[in-house]
Structures are given as structure tokens and as C-alpha cells.
Amino acid sequence: MRVHWSILLSILALAVLFSETPTVALAETEVEVQEEDDPDDDDELFADSPDELDDETEDEDDEEDDDVLGESPIEKAKREEEEANAVDEDLTPTQKKDRMSACLSVARIHFNRHEGDLKDTIDEIMNQHGVQTEQAIQFLQMGMIRNCYFYITPELMSDYQSSPAKFLEDDAKITAMLNTDPSSGPSGQMSPQQFELLEEILKV
């Protein structure tokens, strides 16, 4: 099974997020995420190489682009949090909890159903971020939960609530939802409030 690039982007962003926030345990045992080695440390040994000079030029161009956009990292984080909160701002606390619970079930069953097909993706996460298998699986499942929570429609939520078992059997429907074009939704991760809700559900 091919993993949609929107899920991979979620996973890579979560690697940074989890290095700064408590671990959310999705498996039987809670694990800690190891800090990612900074690849720039090795680059300092080759500061005078042509490749390094090219990289510096690209970095300067990126900085110029940032200046044009006029958005600082703090502003970007605030914007992404507002986008995430807009997803469920019209829902009651009970509806938010039902939505998150549904997405947790979706992520778990989708992962279990395709675990064998996701081995290459798990290996890629482990290699890129220096984490163990369990941690890579967490990143992958969190990406699925994030996409589900952002893109599950009222109609799909109604289908799930009518018959969770029947909904979870429809692999094509779940896959299509998780692979929704990311340009149609929030650009960042779930908000702190949404992560707290997930942690609350996992503790039950």
C-alpha cells in the first residue's frame, strides 16, 4: 500500500512536535522519543566546499522568501493552531470526543490492516529520525489520526456512529479519507487542545 504524501508530511512534522511535547502512547507501552541528531553538525566540517556554498545561497534565498511572506515562526505556529481549532470550533465537547474516538479507531484498524505494507514507511521514519520501531509506528498512527480528525466529514461521522463495525470494514472509504488533499485543510498539526483530548481518551 502506498502511503499518501500528506500523511508523510504529518509524520515528519510530528517528529519535531514529539521532541518538545509528552509522548502520546498509542500502543500497549508508552515510549520516549529520542532526540534527533542535527545533520548540520556534520556539514560544519565542509563549510568551504562548493556544496556548502550552494546551500548557504539557498538558505539566503529561503530567508528572503520568509521576509517577503512576513510571517515569523511564532506567527506561523499561531496561524496553524487557529486553522486546527477551526476544524471543530462548532462542535460540542461531546462531539469533539466522539470525533477523536472515531479517528483513534480508524487509525488503529487501518494500521493493523496494512502493517505489512507500511514496513518501508516505518523503516524510512526510523532512518530519518533515529527512532525505534515503536516510536516510528506512533508517528505513523498520529499522522493517520490527524488526517482523520481534520478531514472526516459530518456524513462520514454519521456513517461511523450508525455502525462503527461496518464503517471500519470499508477500507476504500477510510483510505480515501486519510489521503484527502492536504491543501483543503489545515497546514499544521492538531492543536494543543486536540492533543489533550486524544490523551484524555487514551487514558480511559
GROMACS elastic network, one bead per residue, 0.5 to 0.9 nm:
[ bonds ]
;  ai    aj funct       b0    kb
    1   114     6  0.70482   500
    1   116     6  0.87602   500
    1   117     6  0.51756   500
    1   118     6  0.68782   500
    2   117     6  0.77533   500
    2   118     6  0.78888   500
    2   121     6  0.89523   500
    3     6     6  0.83932   500
    3     7     6  0.68722   500
    3     8     6  0.71896   500
    3   118     6  0.75625   500
    3   121     6  0.75718   500
    3   179     6  0.82144   500
    4     7     6  0.56041   500
    4     8     6  0.67269   500
    4   178     6  0.81304   500
    4   179     6  0.56686   500
    4   180     6  0.87359   500
    5     9     6  0.61338   500
    5    10     6  0.85610   500
    5   179     6  0.81233   500
    6     9     6  0.51221   500
    6    10     6  0.63211   500
    6    11     6  0.87190   500
    6   143     6  0.85886   500
    6   147     6  0.82371   500
    6   178     6  0.85536   500
    6   179     6  0.67973   500
    6   180     6  0.78501   500
    6   181     6  0.72034   500
    6   182     6  0.59605   500
    7    11     6  0.62133   500
    7    12     6  0.87582   500
    7   140     6  0.76607   500
    7   143     6  0.54039   500
    7   144     6  0.65634   500
    7   146     6  0.86090   500
    7   147     6  0.71568   500
    7   178     6  0.75743   500
    7   179     6  0.72754   500
    7   182     6  0.89296   500
    8    12     6  0.62375   500
    8    13     6  0.86396   500
    8   121     6  0.84360   500
    8   140     6  0.78419   500
    8   143     6  0.73874   500
    9    12     6  0.52134   500
    9    13     6  0.62432   500
    9    14     6  0.85184   500
    9   143     6  0.81962   500
   10    13     6  0.52658   500
   10    14     6  0.60813   500
   10    15     6  0.87570   500
   10   139     6  0.83391   500
   10   140     6  0.83234   500
   10   142     6  0.80155   500
   10   143     6  0.50487   500
   10   144     6  0.83296   500
   10   146     6  0.76469   500
   10   147     6  0.81379   500
   10   188     6  0.78047   500
   10   189     6  0.69941   500
   11    14     6  0.50178   500
   11    15     6  0.63769   500
   11   125     6  0.80580   500
   11   136     6  0.87341   500
   11   139     6  0.53252   500
   11   140     6  0.58300   500
   11   141     6  0.85199   500
   11   142     6  0.72449   500
   11   143     6  0.52965   500
   11   144     6  0.87891   500
   12    15     6  0.52261   500
   12    16     6  0.71469   500
   12   125     6  0.78671   500
   12   129     6  0.85836   500
   12   139     6  0.80264   500
   12   143     6  0.89308   500
   13    16     6  0.54808   500
   13    17     6  0.63856   500
   13    18     6  0.87827   500
   13   188     6  0.80025   500
   13   189     6  0.75134   500
   14    18     6  0.58067   500
   14    19     6  0.83908   500
   14   139     6  0.63924   500
   14   142     6  0.77399   500
   14   143     6  0.76258   500
   14   189     6  0.74993   500
   15    18     6  0.54258   500
   15    19     6  0.65116   500
   15    33     6  0.85086   500
   15    36     6  0.83890   500
   15   125     6  0.88639   500
   15   129     6  0.72168   500
   15   136     6  0.89396   500
   15   139     6  0.69114   500
   16    19     6  0.53185   500
   16    20     6  0.70122   500
   16    36     6  0.84207   500
   17    20     6  0.55220   500
   17    21     6  0.62923   500
   17   189     6  0.86404   500
   18    21     6  0.50618   500
   18    22     6  0.66969   500
   18    23     6  0.64048   500
   18    24     6  0.85316   500
   18    33     6  0.69134   500
   18   139     6  0.86517   500
   19    22     6  0.80305   500
   19    23     6  0.85889   500
   19    33     6  0.65184   500
   19    34     6  0.74472   500
   19    35     6  0.62471   500
   19    36     6  0.79924   500
   21    24     6  0.88351   500
   22    32     6  0.82919   500
   23    30     6  0.72221   500
   23    31     6  0.69110   500
   23    32     6  0.62737   500
   23    33     6  0.72797   500
   24    30     6  0.73031   500
   24    31     6  0.84806   500
   24   138     6  0.80457   500
   24   142     6  0.88427   500
   24   195     6  0.83906   500
   24   198     6  0.81356   500
   24   199     6  0.63596   500
   24   202     6  0.82025   500
   25    28     6  0.74416   500
   25    29     6  0.67210   500
   25    31     6  0.69861   500
   25   138     6  0.73538   500
   25   199     6  0.81482   500
   25   202     6  0.75316   500
   26    29     6  0.79435   500
   26    30     6  0.75517   500
   26   104     6  0.87069   500
   26   108     6  0.83861   500
   26   137     6  0.87208   500
   26   138     6  0.62727   500
   26   141     6  0.76705   500
   26   142     6  0.83224   500
   26   202     6  0.74642   500
   27    30     6  0.69212   500
   27    31     6  0.89825   500
   27   134     6  0.78942   500
   27   137     6  0.86435   500
   27   138     6  0.75803   500
   29   134     6  0.89341   500
   31   134     6  0.74294   500
   31   135     6  0.68351   500
   32   135     6  0.75938   500
   33    36     6  0.87372   500
   33   131     6  0.66297   500
   33   132     6  0.82192   500
   33   135     6  0.64252   500
   34   129     6  0.84597   500
   34   130     6  0.71186   500
   34   131     6  0.60452   500
   34   132     6  0.83923   500
   34   135     6  0.88382   500
   35   129     6  0.81685   500
   35   130     6  0.78351   500
   35   131     6  0.82980   500
   36    39     6  0.88782   500
   36   128     6  0.85871   500
   36   129     6  0.54969   500
   36   130     6  0.61104   500
   36   131     6  0.79869   500
   37    40     6  0.87872   500
   37    41     6  0.83906   500
   37   129     6  0.75720   500
   37   130     6  0.74653   500
   38    41     6  0.58402   500
   38    42     6  0.81213   500
   39    42     6  0.58448   500
   39    43     6  0.68851   500
   40    44     6  0.65532   500
   41    44     6  0.56075   500
   41    45     6  0.77716   500
   42    45     6  0.58025   500
   42    46     6  0.77186   500
   43    46     6  0.54856   500
   43    47     6  0.65479   500
   43    52     6  0.74851   500
   44    47     6  0.51862   500
   44    48     6  0.88462   500
   44    52     6  0.87271   500
   45    48     6  0.83858   500
   46    49     6  0.54457   500
   46    50     6  0.88979   500
   46    51     6  0.84527   500
   46    52     6  0.66917   500
   47    50     6  0.85655   500
   47    51     6  0.86068   500
   47    52     6  0.55712   500
   47    53     6  0.74215   500
   48    51     6  0.83532   500
   48    52     6  0.64241   500
   48    53     6  0.68784   500
   49    52     6  0.52061   500
   49    53     6  0.64216   500
   49    54     6  0.87759   500
   50    53     6  0.50355   500
   50    54     6  0.61957   500
   50    55     6  0.85841   500
   51    54     6  0.50524   500
   51    55     6  0.61693   500
   51    56     6  0.86494   500
   52    56     6  0.61671   500
   52    57     6  0.86265   500
   53    56     6  0.50444   500
   53    57     6  0.62886   500
   53    58     6  0.86796   500
   54    57     6  0.50732   500
   54    58     6  0.62408   500
   54    59     6  0.85989   500
   55    58     6  0.50156   500
   55    59     6  0.60826   500
   55    60     6  0.86024   500
   56    60     6  0.62055   500
   56    61     6  0.86179   500
   57    60     6  0.51077   500
   57    61     6  0.62821   500
   57    62     6  0.86638   500
   58    62     6  0.61566   500
   58    63     6  0.86193   500
   59    63     6  0.61811   500
   59    64     6  0.86111   500
   60    63     6  0.50224   500
   60    64     6  0.62273   500
   60    65     6  0.86534   500
   61    64     6  0.50343   500
   61    65     6  0.62607   500
   61    66     6  0.86942   500
   62    66     6  0.62528   500
   62    67     6  0.86625   500
   63    67     6  0.62417   500
   63    68     6  0.86798   500
   64    67     6  0.50021   500
   64    68     6  0.62773   500
   64    69     6  0.87090   500
   65    68     6  0.50429   500
   65    69     6  0.62702   500
   65    70     6  0.85274   500
   66    69     6  0.50855   500
   66    70     6  0.60266   500
   66    71     6  0.65893   500
   66    72     6  0.77280   500
   67    71     6  0.73352   500
   67    72     6  0.85810   500
   68    71     6  0.83457   500
   69    72     6  0.87962   500
   71    74     6  0.79972   500
   71    75     6  0.57531   500
   71    76     6  0.61456   500
   72    75     6  0.50713   500
   72    76     6  0.60840   500
   72    77     6  0.86079   500
   73    77     6  0.61210   500
   73    78     6  0.85549   500
   74    77     6  0.51610   500
   74    78     6  0.61830   500
   74    79     6  0.85906   500
   75    78     6  0.50509   500
   75    79     6  0.60782   500
   75    80     6  0.85997   500
   76    79     6  0.50878   500
   76    80     6  0.61688   500
   76    81     6  0.85828   500
   77    80     6  0.51726   500
   77    81     6  0.61470   500
   77    82     6  0.86161   500
   77   188     6  0.80339   500
   78    81     6  0.51337   500
   78    82     6  0.61978   500
   78    83     6  0.86469   500
   79    82     6  0.51085   500
   79    83     6  0.62006   500
   79    84     6  0.86778   500
   79   188     6  0.87453   500
   80    84     6  0.61891   500
   80    85     6  0.86265   500
   80   186     6  0.66977   500
   80   187     6  0.62656   500
   80   188     6  0.51018   500
   80   189     6  0.72550   500
   80   190     6  0.85273   500
   80   191     6  0.80170   500
   81    84     6  0.50814   500
   81    85     6  0.61413   500
   81    86     6  0.85390   500
   81   186     6  0.86611   500
   81   188     6  0.73474   500
   81   189     6  0.76324   500
   81   190     6  0.72170   500
   81   191     6  0.51800   500
   81   192     6  0.79148   500
   82    85     6  0.51121   500
   82    86     6  0.60774   500
   82    87     6  0.89236   500
   82   186     6  0.87880   500
   82   191     6  0.79280   500
   83    86     6  0.51497   500
   83    87     6  0.68871   500
   83   185     6  0.79669   500
   83   186     6  0.51943   500
   83   187     6  0.75108   500
   83   188     6  0.78416   500
   83   191     6  0.86382   500
   84    87     6  0.55427   500
   84    88     6  0.78008   500
   84   150     6  0.75700   500
   84   185     6  0.84978   500
   84   186     6  0.57456   500
   84   187     6  0.82382   500
   84   188     6  0.72810   500
   84   189     6  0.70208   500
   84   190     6  0.56358   500
   84   191     6  0.56797   500
   84   194     6  0.84336   500
   85    88     6  0.58798   500
   85    89     6  0.58889   500
   85   190     6  0.78900   500
   85   191     6  0.63604   500
   85   193     6  0.81351   500
   85   194     6  0.79858   500
   86    89     6  0.50644   500
   86    90     6  0.79596   500
   86   186     6  0.86627   500
   87    90     6  0.79561   500
   87    91     6  0.87849   500
   87   149     6  0.82780   500
   87   150     6  0.62720   500
   87   151     6  0.86094   500
   87   185     6  0.83642   500
   87   186     6  0.80492   500
   88    91     6  0.52753   500
   88    92     6  0.83576   500
   88    95     6  0.87398   500
   88    96     6  0.67835   500
   88   149     6  0.88764   500
   88   150     6  0.84536   500
   89    92     6  0.81490   500
   91    94     6  0.78614   500
   91    95     6  0.56064   500
   91    96     6  0.60102   500
   92    95     6  0.50742   500
   92    96     6  0.62047   500
   92    97     6  0.86178   500
   93    96     6  0.51011   500
   93    97     6  0.61997   500
   93    98     6  0.86364   500
   94    97     6  0.50970   500
   94    98     6  0.61475   500
   94    99     6  0.85509   500
   95    98     6  0.50288   500
   95    99     6  0.60491   500
   95   100     6  0.85853   500
   96    99     6  0.50648   500
   96   100     6  0.61736   500
   96   101     6  0.85177   500
   96   194     6  0.86042   500
   96   197     6  0.82078   500
   97   100     6  0.51775   500
   97   101     6  0.60143   500
   97   102     6  0.84807   500
   97   197     6  0.69139   500
   97   198     6  0.81678   500
   97   201     6  0.76621   500
   98   101     6  0.50954   500
   98   102     6  0.60737   500
   98   103     6  0.86318   500
   98   157     6  0.88942   500
   98   161     6  0.87262   500
   99   102     6  0.51521   500
   99   103     6  0.62818   500
   99   104     6  0.86896   500
   99   148     6  0.88920   500
   99   149     6  0.67375   500
   99   152     6  0.83469   500
   99   157     6  0.72032   500
  100   103     6  0.50670   500
  100   104     6  0.61443   500
  100   105     6  0.86885   500
  100   145     6  0.78519   500
  100   148     6  0.85556   500
  100   149     6  0.63680   500
  100   194     6  0.82664   500
  100   197     6  0.75147   500
  100   198     6  0.65091   500
  100   201     6  0.80227   500
  101   104     6  0.50994   500
  101   105     6  0.63800   500
  101   106     6  0.86472   500
  101   198     6  0.77845   500
  101   201     6  0.68961   500
  101   202     6  0.88978   500
  102   105     6  0.51993   500
  102   106     6  0.61650   500
  102   107     6  0.86926   500
  102   148     6  0.86630   500
  102   149     6  0.85713   500
  102   157     6  0.79401   500
  102   160     6  0.74015   500
  102   161     6  0.84003   500
  102   164     6  0.82171   500
  103   107     6  0.60074   500
  103   108     6  0.84720   500
  103   144     6  0.79675   500
  103   145     6  0.53794   500
  103   146     6  0.81138   500
  103   147     6  0.86727   500
  103   148     6  0.55477   500
  103   149     6  0.60423   500
  103   152     6  0.83926   500
  104   107     6  0.52268   500
  104   108     6  0.62021   500
  104   109     6  0.86820   500
  104   141     6  0.85477   500
  104   142     6  0.88095   500
  104   144     6  0.85194   500
  104   145     6  0.59417   500
  104   148     6  0.85988   500
  104   149     6  0.89744   500
  104   198     6  0.81863   500
  104   201     6  0.89538   500
  104   202     6  0.88939   500
  105   108     6  0.52237   500
  105   109     6  0.61474   500
  105   110     6  0.83513   500
  105   145     6  0.87926   500
  105   168     6  0.81319   500
  106   109     6  0.54610   500
  106   110     6  0.58876   500
  106   111     6  0.83814   500
  106   144     6  0.80837   500
  106   145     6  0.75754   500
  106   148     6  0.77133   500
  106   168     6  0.66076   500
  106   174     6  0.73675   500
  107   110     6  0.51884   500
  107   111     6  0.59561   500
  107   112     6  0.84911   500
  107   140     6  0.89991   500
  107   141     6  0.58016   500
  107   142     6  0.78526   500
  107   143     6  0.86250   500
  107   144     6  0.54152   500
  107   145     6  0.56406   500
  107   148     6  0.78856   500
  108   111     6  0.52461   500
  108   112     6  0.61308   500
  108   113     6  0.85252   500
  108   141     6  0.70540   500
  108   144     6  0.87835   500
  108   145     6  0.88288   500
  109   112     6  0.50423   500
  109   113     6  0.59453   500
  109   114     6  0.85642   500
  109   168     6  0.72696   500
  110   113     6  0.51140   500
  110   114     6  0.62272   500
  110   115     6  0.81946   500
  110   141     6  0.89210   500
  110   144     6  0.85464   500
  110   168     6  0.82281   500
  110   171     6  0.75143   500
  110   174     6  0.76553   500
  110   175     6  0.80263   500
  111   114     6  0.52503   500
  111   115     6  0.53545   500
  111   118     6  0.80669   500
  111   137     6  0.87867   500
  111   140     6  0.83873   500
  111   141     6  0.69789   500
  111   144     6  0.85832   500
  112   115     6  0.52064   500
  112   116     6  0.84005   500
  113   116     6  0.80546   500
  113   117     6  0.88502   500
  113   171     6  0.87317   500
  114   117     6  0.52429   500
  114   118     6  0.62460   500
  115   118     6  0.50936   500
  115   119     6  0.66299   500
  116   119     6  0.56954   500
  116   120     6  0.88622   500
  117   120     6  0.74041   500
  117   121     6  0.84411   500
  118   121     6  0.52241   500
  118   122     6  0.62252   500
  118   123     6  0.86728   500
  119   122     6  0.50792   500
  119   123     6  0.61341   500
  119   124     6  0.85622   500
  120   123     6  0.50693   500
  120   124     6  0.61279   500
  120   125     6  0.87260   500
  121   124     6  0.50211   500
  121   125     6  0.63235   500
  121   126     6  0.86827   500
  121   136     6  0.88252   500
  121   140     6  0.83845   500
  122   125     6  0.52021   500
  122   126     6  0.62520   500
  122   127     6  0.86867   500
  122   133     6  0.70677   500
  122   136     6  0.57042   500
  122   137     6  0.65009   500
  122   139     6  0.89254   500
  122   140     6  0.75093   500
  123   126     6  0.50512   500
  123   127     6  0.61219   500
  123   128     6  0.85597   500
  123   133     6  0.77955   500
  123   136     6  0.79065   500
  124   127     6  0.51820   500
  124   128     6  0.60552   500
  124   129     6  0.84635   500
  124   136     6  0.87906   500
  125   128     6  0.52508   500
  125   129     6  0.59371   500
  125   130     6  0.77839   500
  125   131     6  0.74963   500
  125   133     6  0.88128   500
  125   136     6  0.58051   500
  125   137     6  0.87651   500
  125   139     6  0.82154   500
  125   140     6  0.85445   500
  126   129     6  0.55148   500
  126   130     6  0.52327   500
  126   132     6  0.60999   500
  126   133     6  0.66922   500
  126   135     6  0.81443   500
  126   136     6  0.59062   500
  127   130     6  0.55184   500
  127   131     6  0.74272   500
  128   131     6  0.82628   500
  129   136     6  0.86683   500
  131   134     6  0.81451   500
  131   135     6  0.59626   500
  131   136     6  0.63409   500
  132   135     6  0.53456   500
  132   136     6  0.62621   500
  132   137     6  0.87226   500
  133   136     6  0.51081   500
  133   137     6  0.61896   500
  133   138     6  0.86703   500
  134   137     6  0.51256   500
  134   138     6  0.63301   500
  134   139     6  0.88601   500
  135   139     6  0.63675   500
  135   140     6  0.87131   500
  136   139     6  0.51069   500
  136   140     6  0.62878   500
  136   141     6  0.86779   500
  137   140     6  0.50531   500
  137   141     6  0.61077   500
  137   142     6  0.84478   500
  138   141     6  0.51432   500
  138   142     6  0.59474   500
  138   143     6  0.85177   500
  139   142     6  0.51140   500
  139   143     6  0.62427   500
  139   144     6  0.87923   500
  140   143     6  0.51859   500
  140   144     6  0.65108   500
  140   145     6  0.88641   500
  141   144     6  0.50204   500
  141   145     6  0.62251   500
  141   146     6  0.85732   500
  142   146     6  0.60303   500
  142   147     6  0.85691   500
  143   146     6  0.51181   500
  143   147     6  0.62299   500
  143   148     6  0.85694   500
  143   178     6  0.89700   500
  143   189     6  0.87264   500
  144   147     6  0.52290   500
  144   148     6  0.60592   500
  144   149     6  0.85268   500
  144   178     6  0.63785   500
  145   148     6  0.51093   500
  145   149     6  0.60108   500
  145   150     6  0.85202   500
  145   178     6  0.85410   500
  146   149     6  0.52533   500
  146   150     6  0.61781   500
  146   151     6  0.85408   500
  146   178     6  0.88067   500
  146   189     6  0.69054   500
  146   190     6  0.63037   500
  147   150     6  0.52175   500
  147   151     6  0.59103   500
  147   152     6  0.80226   500
  147   177     6  0.77386   500
  147   178     6  0.54569   500
  147   179     6  0.77276   500
  147   180     6  0.77346   500
  147   182     6  0.84254   500
  148   151     6  0.53035   500
  148   152     6  0.53959   500
  148   174     6  0.85273   500
  148   177     6  0.66634   500
  148   178     6  0.56953   500
  149   152     6  0.58976   500
  149   190     6  0.84959   500
  150   153     6  0.86242   500
  150   185     6  0.68020   500
  150   186     6  0.73591   500
  150   190     6  0.82889   500
  151   177     6  0.65067   500
  151   178     6  0.74457   500
  151   180     6  0.69003   500
  151   182     6  0.89302   500
  151   184     6  0.86518   500
  151   185     6  0.72415   500
  152   155     6  0.81113   500
  152   156     6  0.60425   500
  152   157     6  0.64835   500
  152   177     6  0.65909   500
  152   178     6  0.84550   500
  153   156     6  0.51259   500
  153   157     6  0.60971   500
  153   158     6  0.84814   500
  153   177     6  0.88430   500
  154   158     6  0.60296   500
  154   159     6  0.85821   500
  155   158     6  0.50486   500
  155   159     6  0.62495   500
  155   160     6  0.86948   500
  156   160     6  0.62040   500
  156   161     6  0.86609   500
  156   167     6  0.85031   500
  156   173     6  0.89533   500
  157   160     6  0.50493   500
  157   161     6  0.62150   500
  157   162     6  0.85720   500
  158   161     6  0.51434   500
  158   162     6  0.60746   500
  158   163     6  0.87146   500
  159   162     6  0.51549   500
  159   163     6  0.64217   500
  159   164     6  0.75626   500
  159   166     6  0.85364   500
  159   167     6  0.65073   500
  160   163     6  0.53879   500
  160   165     6  0.79109   500
  160   166     6  0.77029   500
  160   167     6  0.53024   500
  160   168     6  0.77263   500
  161   164     6  0.57860   500
  161   167     6  0.85755   500
  162   166     6  0.86716   500
  162   167     6  0.85232   500
  163   166     6  0.53582   500
  163   167     6  0.61828   500
  163   168     6  0.86552   500
  164   167     6  0.50971   500
  164   168     6  0.60624   500
  164   169     6  0.86013   500
  165   168     6  0.52417   500
  165   169     6  0.63045   500
  166   169     6  0.51957   500
  166   170     6  0.68062   500
  167   170     6  0.54808   500
  167   171     6  0.83829   500
  167   173     6  0.81587   500
  167   174     6  0.81761   500
  168   171     6  0.68713   500
  168   173     6  0.87764   500
  168   174     6  0.74401   500
  169   172     6  0.88701   500
  169   173     6  0.89887   500
  169   174     6  0.87763   500
  170   173     6  0.54828   500
  170   174     6  0.64556   500
  170   175     6  0.87353   500
  171   174     6  0.51499   500
  171   175     6  0.59793   500
  171   176     6  0.84971   500
  172   175     6  0.51503   500
  172   176     6  0.61035   500
  172   177     6  0.86150   500
  173   176     6  0.52484   500
  173   177     6  0.62860   500
  173   178     6  0.87758   500
  174   177     6  0.51427   500
  174   178     6  0.62248   500
  174   179     6  0.85784   500
  175   178     6  0.51938   500
  175   179     6  0.60985   500
  175   180     6  0.87301   500
  176   179     6  0.51173   500
  176   180     6  0.63085   500
  177   180     6  0.53612   500
  178   181     6  0.89494   500
  179   182     6  0.80515   500
  180   183     6  0.86059   500
  180   184     6  0.77704   500
  180   185     6  0.87490   500
  181   184     6  0.59039   500
  181   185     6  0.78563   500
  182   185     6  0.55271   500
  182   186     6  0.72601   500
  182   187     6  0.70610   500
  183   186     6  0.75171   500
  183   187     6  0.72815   500
  184   187     6  0.88363   500
  186   189     6  0.76477   500
  186   190     6  0.87384   500
  188   191     6  0.86002   500
  190   193     6  0.79851   500
  190   194     6  0.57944   500
  190   195     6  0.64490   500
  191   194     6  0.51332   500
  191   195     6  0.63206   500
  191   196     6  0.86457   500
  192   195     6  0.50582   500
  192   196     6  0.61259   500
  192   197     6  0.86119   500
  193   196     6  0.50585   500
  193   197     6  0.62577   500
  193   198     6  0.87587   500
  194   197     6  0.50064   500
  194   198     6  0.63143   500
  194   199     6  0.86918   500
  195   198     6  0.50497   500
  195   199     6  0.62151   500
  195   200     6  0.85909   500
  196   199     6  0.50530   500
  196   200     6  0.61356   500
  196   201     6  0.86995   500
  197   200     6  0.50333   500
  197   201     6  0.63196   500
  197   202     6  0.86961   500
  198   201     6  0.51516   500
  198   202     6  0.62014   500
  198   203     6  0.87315   500
  199   202     6  0.50698   500
  199   203     6  0.62990   500
  200   203     6  0.53170   500
  200   204     6  0.68978   500
  201   204     6  0.55053   500
